[in-house]
Amino acid sequence: MTTAKDIMHPGAQWIPAHETLDRAAQLMRELNVGALPIADSDERLCGILTDRDIVIGCVAMGHDPARVTAGDMARGTPRWIEADADVNEVLHEMQDHRIRRLPVIENKRLVGMISEADLAHHLPEGQLAAWVEQIYARG
């Protein structure tokens, strides 16, 4: 059985909710990623911040990314998957919630992230095509 841990990108890092968006952008650049899980003061997942969130939700709105925090951008219920979850559960979670990045949790700690690139690298072509159709074809 292929698990979330088998296909994830290891070494994901939190951005604390109190950190500013300019620091988040710097961390994204350093890590070469487009999204960071947001952690509350107890290191629990409280959201995911994307590079698009910073541009559309802050900069394009005329706000100063040095004054807006990652926590200010956290919206909705964050989704995640256990490290030992079967890859079909991963796909189901991402399809049902139309998400393209999924934090992987093990023993209540962040251990990695699964992105579209990880799916493309690890899934058979047919399974990947079905996932892409579900994510992008729905209205």
N, C-alpha and C positions, 0 to 999 in steps of 0.2 A: 504494500500500500504506500503510495506517495503521499507525503504529509506537507502541511504548510511549511514546516521547518526545512523540508527538502528543497523547496522551490523559492524560499524567501531570500532577500538580500540581507545578509547578517550585518550587525553593527549599526543598526538604526539608532539615532539619538533623539531624545526629547528636546523640545524647547520649553523652558518653564513659562507658565502663563504670564508671569510678570515681566518677561523680556519684551523689549520693543521690536517693532517690525524691521527697523534698520538692522538690528543685531540678527534677527531671523534671516534676513536676506544675506547677510555676511556668512552665516552658518551654512545656508543652502549652497552658497558659492564654494565654501571650503570643502563641503561634503559632496559636491556635485550632484545635488538632489533637487527636486522640484516641490517637495513637501516634507513637512516635519510634524510628527505627533506633538500635541500640546499637553503638557503635564501640569496638574494642579500641585499644590504644596505637599500633598501626600504621594506624589509621583503616580497618580492615577490619570488615565487618559481622559481628557476633557474636550478634545477636538483635534482636528488636523488642519494645519495651515499650509496653503499652497502658494507658490509664487504668483499665481493668478489672483489669489485673495489679496495679496499685498498690492498689486497693481490696480485691480478693479475696485476693491473694497476700501482702499486707503488713498493711494496716490491720485487716482482718477477722480476721487471725490474731494480732492483738495486738502486732505488731511496730512499731517506731518508724521512720517513713519518713525521718527525719533520720539514721538509722544504717544502713539497708539501701541498697545501691547498685543501679544499673541492671544491672550485671554479675551481681549475685546473682540477679536475676530472669531472666537469659537462659537459655532452655531449648531443647534440640533443635537441629536444623540450620536456620539461617536461610535463607529463600528470597529470591531477587531475580531481576531480569530485566535484560537488556542494553537500552539505550535504542533500539537499532535493531531490536529484536525485533518481529515482526508482532503485531498485536493478538490474533490467534488463539492465538499462543504465550502471551500474557499470560493470556488466559482459561483456556487449558489448565493453566498453572502454578497459577493460583488455584483452579481446580476440583479438580485432582488432589490438592492439599494442603489444600483447604478453608480457604483463607485469604482475608481480606477487605481486606488491605492488602499492597502489594508494592513494595519499594524498587526504584528504577530506577537502574542503574549505567552510567556512560559513562567509558571510559578509567580504570577502577578507582576512580572517584569517584562519590559519591552526587549525582545531579542532580535527583531528584524521587521522588514516591511516587504510586502508583495506588491509589485507594480505590474503594469501591462508588459513591460520589458521582461520581467521575470517569467510571466506566463508564456510569452513568445519564445523564450529560451528553453523552457522546460516541458511545454505541452506538445502533444502530437498535433499536426496541422489541422486535422478535422475537429478536434476538441477546441482548439484555439479559434477556429473559424466560427464555430457555434457560439462561443462566448462573445466574440466581436459582434456577431449579428444581434445577440440579445442586448448588449450594452448600447450599441449605436443605432439600431434599427427601430427601437421603441420610441414612440412619440411623446 
